[in-house]
Amino acid sequence: MDEALRILEHEFRNEPGSFLLRLRCDLVWDRDAFSRLESAARAVCERLEDAETLPRWLAVGYYQLATEVPAWTSHPDFPRPEPREYYDACIERLTDLADWFFHGWHAYTEPHEWTEL
């Protein structure tokens, strides 16, 4: 298994230290962990965009990114030390990645440069 898949497995299993576990249980948005997760999710989307079938564990994980992360972070008491625009951009990125994963293409004109968040 390559590094991107290892990172996603760690995240989607909600293992200790994962972005998703800390977000849900500790209400902490770990910016570095999010960057690792986002980069790995993007790499896997690119690798699997022509795949006819997708592993269920990945599908469940991408669904979680697109639905649960926005739900958890939309609560008015969720702590947001970063500007609101940062979180909005991150949620949009997760939604874009889930769309890419499930459809096999992203909605941007190529060549598209994914900005760092």
Buried (B, 14 or more C-beta within 10 A) or exposed (E): EEEBBEBBBBBBEBEEEBBBBBBBEEEBBBEEBBBBBBBBBBBBBEEBEEEEEBEEEBBEBBBBBBEBBBEBBEEEEEEEEEEEEBBEBBBEBBBBBBBBBBEBEBEEEEEEEBEEB
